[in-house]
Amino acid sequence: MKNTVRVERAILDITQQQLADAVGVSRNTIISIESGRYLPSTVLALKIARHFGKPVESIFQLEEKD
């Protein structure tokens, strides 16, 4: 699964820590999501999408291998 979390953060000009605080996780979790090493739970993906004001499908996309 690929994601645009890093791009969305840049658009809002917020840090990994600010996003982590807003959605209730650690900064390391955000780092892992952005790098593709961690797939967020449905609840966390929805929280992230809500924070950016976008549908979850615009932040997280399935790839062929998924």
Buried (B, 14 or more C-beta within 10 A) or exposed (E): EEBBBBEBBEEEEBEBEBBBBBBEBEBEBBBBBBEEEBBBEEEBBBBBBBBBEEEBEEBBEEEEEE
